[in-house]
Amino acid sequence: MTHKPIDWTPDLTLPTSKPTVQHFIADVGGDRLEIDTAPWDEADLTVNGQPVAHIAAAPSAGDAFRALETIAEDFEAGKDARLGQAIEDDEVRERLGLTRI
């Protein structure tokens, strides 16, 4: 977990009624994080435009958001831990935005 919670900003250009997709943005440590939640309790997390996590069926859109928020916090907290770590899987390395050395 990060020392400071991520400050998510809702996209106020979208309608804010319950049956619409909600979009949240945060800029953390040089990364642009985005969470989209759908009224059918599905959600996606992207980091710098790359998909990182997907929730297919949560009890509610709020639960889906909170689950992805935790994943985002863990992702940001683990960035420093991944420095110098060898990642052999090309697909994983690409999703993390890392290059092969």
LINKAJO-V803496 format. One record per backbone hydrogen bond with DSSP energy under -0.5 kcal/mol. NH is the residue of the N-H (numbers start at 1). CO is the residue of the C=O. If there is no record, write none. Layout:
{{NH;CO} {NH;CO}}
//
This chain:
{{8;6} {9;25} {11;23} {12;10} {14;11} {20;17} {22;37} {24;35} {25;9} {26;33} {28;26} {28;31} {31;28} {33;26} {33;31} {34;46} {35;24} {36;44} {37;22} {38;42} {41;38} {42;38} {43;55} {44;36} {45;53} {46;34} {47;50} {48;32} {50;47} {52;45} {53;45} {55;43} {56;54} {58;41} {64;60} {65;61} {66;62} {67;63} {68;64} {69;65} {70;66} {71;67} {72;68} {73;69} {74;70} {75;71} {76;72} {77;73} {78;74} {79;75} {79;76} {82;78} {83;79} {83;80} {85;82} {88;86} {90;88} {93;89} {94;90} {95;91} {96;92} {97;94} {98;93}}
//
